[in-house]
């Protein structure tokens, strides 16, 4: 279902994320917040936490192509934790 591009596989390895980490977030197996990218309405931004890893994963909504993967920034992490705690 999800399209792991070569770029994403390289970024996962560089940043210490596994395919399992990514799938837990994208499949909603952990608390996830999804925003539409304000710069591209075809891209959804998935924010999720797997163990002690905080991930941000932009995905093309139509093709299910994962664009990249990176750790959440400090402010994103604060917002994510606040949202998850408040339901």
N, C-alpha and C positions, 0 to 999 in steps of 0.2 A: 504493500500500500504506500509506504513512504519511500521517496526516492533519495537515496544517499549518494550524492554526487562525489566525484573524486576529490573535489575541493573540501567538502565536508569531512570526508574520511581523513584527509591530511590535517585539518583543523582539530578534529577529535583527538588524534594522536598527539599533536603538539600541545594541546591544552589539558590532556589527562582525562578525557571523557570517553566512555565506552558506548557502543551501540545500544547496549542495554539501558544506560543512563538516559540517552536520547529518547528511546522508545517509551520508557516509563513516563516521561514528560508528555510526549506527543499523544500517547494513548490514554492519558488521564489517570494513570495508576498512582500518581502522587498529586497533592494539591497544585493546580495549574491556574494561572491567570492568562487569558488570551486577549490581546488588543489588536485592532486593525492598525497597520502602519500608517501614520498620518501622511507619509510621503509617497506611499504606493498602496492603494486600496485593495490590490490583489494579494498583498502580503499580510499574513497574520504573525504576530510576535507572541511566542509562547514563553512564559516565565514559569519555572518550576524548580523544586528542590529535591535532589536525590541524595540521601544521607547528608553529608556536609558540603555537597556541591550545589551551587546555585547557577542554573543554566538559563540562557536566553537564546531562543532558537527561532529565527525568522523562516517562514515557510510560505511558498507560493500556494495559495488556496486552491487554484484550479488544477495544477499539475502535481501537487503534493511533494514538490521538490524542496528539499531542505537547502536553504541558501547558504547558511553558515551556522556556526555554533560558537558561543563565547560565554565566559562567566558573566554574571550580572554585575553591573557597576554598583558602587556603594549606594547611590540614591535609589536605584532600581530595587536593590535588595531590601532597603528600608521600607519602600512602598509595598513590595511583595509580602514581607513579614507582617506588616500592618493589615493588609487586605486579608491575608490568610487567618490571622488571629481574630479579625472582626467578622469573618464568615463571608 
